[in-house]
């Protein structure tokens, strides 16, 4: 349906019919849904991608007929990868597991431990999306110093089988040098809306209770995604160096001769331009 709608937009909006570039962005979100439910190595995922490959072929044929592929730049990429099913990882010889059930009770576990030292109170407001949020009203009421609280909470977190690392808000908001995992967290840190502690789960451990898998870690299976540029004027080649999805936008801008703002994070992919 998404590709059918894209074809209708190209026709009705007459995209690619004049000298001014048009951009059509198409998101095939079903790959995410199937990946979450069945995992990246499942028969269901393989079936989906075979069908998607055929559908994309038909879509590109349609573009060639309506606009001409020589007049079209095609860019394919993904916003993330996916962790293998823990059961698959275990079968491959990795230490793996699910921590969904434990994750849901961690707020209560930590608050109970903290109450033994600081008195009754909901010191942890919530744990969500790998971040822990303190209730600063409670901290003020109990006269608990943030640094002291971190010193109590972080060891509790690191006792968990699935926790690999813990970073503090102070680390991510300062100029302190960070390792690779910490830098990835810093890239998405927001001074107002982000949490107070940030968790990295161990490789091959998944935030699901019984079925399915997810993403959102710094590991290669999550962060290594394809980036494909296709046009008749782009020479076929394989780029071996590290590039990033944020490089896509400035590269497209350079190709269509649009101005690239100085605050853009990505870099123009020279291999595409040459």
C-alpha positions in Angstrom: 0.0 0.0 0.0 2.8 2.4 0.8 4.5 1.9 -2.5 1.2 2.1 -4.3 0.5 5.4 -2.6 4.0 6.6 -3.6 3.3 5.8 -7.3 0.0 7.7 -7.0 1.8 10.8 -5.6 4.4 10.7 -8.4 1.6 10.7 -10.9 -0.8 13.2 -9.4 1.8 15.6 -8.2 3.8 15.3 -11.5 7.1 14.7 -9.6 10.2 14.9 -11.7 8.5 16.7 -14.6 10.5 20.0 -14.5 14.0 21.2 -13.8 13.4 21.7 -10.1 14.3 18.7 -7.9 11.5 16.9 -6.1 12.1 14.7 -3.1 9.9 11.7 -2.2 10.7 9.9 1.1 9.1 6.5 1.5 9.3 4.6 4.8 8.7 0.8 4.7 7.8 0.3 8.4 6.6 -3.3 8.1 10.2 -4.5 8.2 10.4 -3.0 11.7 7.2 -4.7 12.8 8.2 -8.2 11.5 11.7 -7.8 12.8 10.4 -7.0 16.3 8.0 -9.9 16.3 10.0 -12.7 14.6 13.7 -11.5 14.7 16.1 -10.7 11.8 17.0 -14.4 11.1 13.5 -15.7 10.9 11.7 -17.2 7.9 9.1 -14.4 8.3 11.8 -11.7 7.8 13.3 -13.5 4.9 9.9 -13.8 3.2 9.2 -10.1 3.8 12.4 -9.0 2.3 12.0 -11.2 -0.8 8.6 -9.7 -1.3 9.9 -6.2 -0.7 12.7 -6.7 -3.1 10.2 -7.7 -5.8 7.9 -4.7 -5.0 10.8 -2.3 -5.1 11.8 -3.6 -8.5 8.3 -2.9 -9.7 8.4 0.5 -8.2 11.7 1.4 -9.9 10.3 0.1 -13.2 7.3 2.5 -12.6 9.7 5.4 -11.9 11.7 4.6 -15.0 8.5 4.7 -17.1 7.1 7.9 -15.6 10.3 9.9 -15.0 13.3 8.0 -16.2 15.9 6.4 -13.9 18.5 8.6 -15.5 16.6 11.5 -14.0 16.2 9.9 -10.6 18.5 9.5 -7.6 17.6 6.5 -5.4 18.8 6.3 -1.8 18.2 3.3 0.4 19.0 3.1 4.1 17.6 2.2 7.5 17.4 4.0 10.8 18.6 1.0 12.9 19.3 -2.7 12.8 18.0 -5.3 15.2 19.2 -7.6 18.0 19.0 -11.3 17.2 16.5 -13.3 19.2 18.3 -14.3 22.4 17.4 -18.0 21.7 19.2 -17.7 18.3 22.2 -16.0 20.0 22.4 -18.7 22.6 22.3 -21.4 19.8 25.2 -19.5 18.2 27.3 -19.8 21.4 26.7 -16.3 22.8 25.7 -15.5 26.4 22.2 -14.0 25.9 19.0 -13.4 27.7 15.7 -11.5 28.1 15.3 -8.9 30.9 11.9 -7.5 30.2 10.3 -8.8 33.5 13.2 -7.7 35.6 13.3 -4.3 33.9 9.6 -3.7 34.9 10.3 -4.1 38.6 13.6 -2.3 38.8 12.0 0.9 40.0 10.5 -0.9 43.0 13.7 -2.8 43.6 15.9 0.3 43.7 13.5 2.4 45.7 13.3 -0.4 48.3 17.1 -0.6 48.6 17.3 3.2 48.9 14.6 3.4 51.6 16.8 1.2 53.8 19.4 4.1 53.9 17.5 7.3 53.2 14.0 6.5 54.5 10.7 5.7 52.7 10.2 7.5 49.4 9.9 7.1 45.6 13.4 8.3 44.8 13.2 6.8 41.3 10.3 8.4 39.4 10.5 6.1 36.4 12.8 4.0 34.3 12.0 4.3 30.6 13.9 3.8 27.3 17.1 2.8 29.1 17.0 6.0 31.3 16.4 6.4 35.0 14.7 9.5 36.2 15.0 10.8 39.8 12.2 12.5 41.7 14.0 15.7 42.8 11.2 16.8 45.1 11.8 13.7 47.2 15.6 14.3 47.0 15.1 17.8 48.3 12.7 16.6 51.0 15.1 14.0 52.2 18.2 16.2 51.7 19.8 13.6 49.6 22.8 14.8 47.5 22.7 13.7 43.9 26.3 12.5 43.8 25.7 10.4 46.9 22.5 9.0 45.4 24.3 8.0 42.2 27.0 6.3 44.3 24.2 4.1 45.8 22.1 3.5 42.7 24.8 2.7 40.1 26.2 -0.3 42.0 22.6 -1.6 42.4 22.2 -1.4 38.6 25.5 -3.1 37.9 24.4 -6.0 40.0 21.9 -6.9 37.3 22.9 -9.6 34.9 21.9 -7.6 31.9 23.5 -4.2 32.7 26.9 -3.6 31.0 27.4 0.2 31.7 25.8 3.1 33.5 26.4 6.8 32.5 25.4 9.8 34.5 23.8 13.1 33.3 26.9 14.9 34.4 29.1 12.8 32.1 26.8 13.3 29.0 26.4 17.1 29.6 30.0 17.9 30.2 33.1 18.0 27.9 34.4 14.9 29.6 35.9 12.4 27.0 33.6 9.4 26.6 34.0 6.0 25.1 32.1 4.9 22.0 29.0 3.9 23.8 28.9 7.1 25.9 29.4 9.2 22.8 26.4 7.6 21.2 24.3 8.4 24.2 25.6 11.9 24.2 24.5 12.4 20.6 20.9 11.9 21.7 21.1 13.7 25.1 18.7 16.5 25.8 19.4 18.7 28.8 15.7 19.2 29.7 14.0 15.9 28.7 16.7 13.2 29.1 17.0 11.2 32.3 19.6 11.2 35.1 21.2 7.8 34.6 21.6 5.9 31.3 21.9 2.2 30.9 23.7 0.1 28.3 22.5 -3.5 28.3 24.9 -6.3 27.6 25.4 -7.6 24.1 22.7 -10.1 23.0 20.5 -9.3 26.0 17.0 -8.1 24.9 14.4 -5.9 26.6 11.6 -8.4 25.9 10.0 -10.8 28.3 9.1 -13.9 26.3 8.9 -13.3 22.5 10.3 -10.8 20.0 13.4 -8.6 19.9 14.3 -5.0 19.8 17.0 -2.4 19.1 18.6 0.7 20.6 22.0 -0.5 21.7 25.5 0.5 20.5 26.3 -3.0 19.2 27.1 -3.7 15.5 23.9 -5.6 14.9 22.0 -2.4 15.9 24.1 0.3 14.4 25.4 -1.2 11.1 22.9 -0.4 8.4 23.3 -0.1 4.6 23.5 3.1 2.7 23.0 2.8 -1.0 23.1 5.6 -3.6 22.0 4.7 -7.1 22.1 6.9 -10.3 23.4 6.4 -13.8 26.2 9.0 -13.1 27.4 7.3 -9.9 30.1 4.7 -10.5 29.5 1.4 -8.9 31.8 0.9 -5.8 31.8 -0.4 -2.3 32.9 2.1 0.5 34.9 0.4 3.2 35.3 3.3 5.6 32.9 4.2 8.4 30.1 6.5 7.3 26.8 7.5 9.0 23.2 8.0 8.1 23.5 11.7 8.9 25.8 11.8 5.8 22.8 11.1 3.5 21.2 14.6 3.7 24.3 16.7 3.0 25.3 14.3 0.1 21.8 14.7 -1.5 22.0 18.5 -1.0 25.4 18.6 -2.7 24.1 16.5 -5.6 21.2 18.9 -6.2 23.3 21.9 -5.6 21.4 23.0 -2.5 23.0 25.0 0.3 24.2 22.9 3.2 23.8 24.7 6.6 26.9 24.9 8.7 25.2 23.2 11.7 24.5 20.0 9.8 26.3 17.1 11.6 26.8 14.8 8.5 29.5 15.0 5.9 29.2 14.9 2.1 30.1 11.4 0.9 32.9 12.1 -1.5 32.6 8.6 -3.1 29.1 9.5 -4.3 30.1 13.0 -5.7 33.2 11.9 -7.6 
